[in-house]
């Protein structure tokens, strides 16, 4: 992909630096080498993993088979409620990660 062909709304990444295509357009040509079109993905916190981590912590202070009993007493509805809370807490741009997809260059 040529420098001037970066699509509107794109993100670009070089090392740990991420910029949007508006900032990209302001870079001088000599600073555009080594950048990649970036794919953005939002990291999702899974309720079941959080619940299992909590149960593991409780078991350290508890008794034999406590984990089994606790897991048997947690229903799908409770897991869904926890997932809803986690989604609300972490559904923001701070949870976005960017991965390089395609190198941007003059002759590509």
C-alpha positions in Angstrom: 0.0 0.0 0.0 1.4 3.4 -1.0 1.7 6.2 1.6 -1.1 8.2 -0.1 -3.5 5.2 -0.1 -4.0 4.9 3.6 -7.8 4.6 4.0 -9.7 7.2 6.0 -10.5 6.0 9.5 -7.4 3.8 9.7 -5.0 3.5 12.5 -1.3 3.0 12.0 1.3 1.5 14.2 5.1 1.6 14.5 6.6 -0.1 17.5 4.4 0.9 20.4 3.1 4.1 18.8 -0.4 4.2 17.3 -1.7 7.2 15.3 -4.9 7.7 13.3 -4.8 8.6 9.6 -5.4 12.3 10.3 -2.1 12.4 12.2 -0.5 10.2 9.5 -1.4 12.8 6.9 0.6 15.5 8.8 3.8 13.4 9.0 6.5 14.4 6.6 7.4 11.8 4.0 10.7 11.0 5.6 8.9 9.9 8.9 6.5 7.5 7.2 8.8 4.6 6.7 8.2 1.5 8.8 4.5 2.1 9.7 1.8 -0.5 9.4 -1.9 -0.4 8.9 -3.2 -1.5 12.3 -6.1 -3.8 13.2 -8.0 -2.6 16.4 -9.4 -5.2 18.8 -11.2 -4.6 22.1 -10.0 -6.9 24.9 -13.0 -8.5 26.6 -12.9 -9.6 30.3 -14.7 -12.9 30.6 -17.0 -13.3 33.6 -16.3 -17.0 34.0 -12.6 -16.5 34.2 -13.1 -13.7 36.8 -15.4 -15.9 38.8 -13.0 -18.9 38.7 -10.2 -16.6 39.8 -12.3 -15.5 42.8 -13.2 -19.1 43.6 -9.5 -20.1 43.5 -8.7 -17.3 46.0 -11.5 -18.4 48.3 -10.4 -22.0 48.1 -6.9 -21.0 49.5 -8.7 -19.9 52.7 -11.4 -22.6 52.6 -11.9 -26.3 52.6 -11.6 -29.4 50.4 -14.1 -29.4 47.5 -15.1 -25.8 48.2 -14.5 -24.9 44.6 -16.9 -27.6 43.3 -19.6 -26.5 45.7 -19.2 -22.9 44.8 -19.3 -23.6 41.1 -22.4 -25.7 41.4 -24.2 -22.8 43.1 -23.4 -20.2 40.4 -26.0 -20.2 37.6 -26.0 -19.0 34.1 -28.1 -16.0 35.1 -25.5 -14.9 37.7 -22.7 -15.3 35.2 -24.6 -13.2 32.6 -25.1 -10.5 35.2 -21.4 -10.5 36.0 -20.6 -10.3 32.3 -22.9 -7.4 31.9 -21.1 -5.5 34.7 -17.7 -6.3 33.3 -18.8 -5.2 29.8 -20.0 -1.9 31.2 -16.8 -1.4 33.1 -14.3 -2.2 30.4 -16.1 -1.1 27.2 -13.9 1.9 26.4 -10.9 2.7 24.3 -8.5 1.9 27.0 -9.3 -1.7 26.4 -8.3 -1.4 22.7 -5.2 -3.1 21.4 -3.6 -2.7 18.0 -1.8 -5.2 15.8 0.2 -4.5 12.6 -1.5 -5.9 9.5 0.0 -4.4 6.4 3.2 -2.4 5.9 2.7 1.0 4.3 5.4 1.9 1.7 6.2 3.7 -1.5 6.1 0.8 -4.0 3.6 -1.6 -2.5 
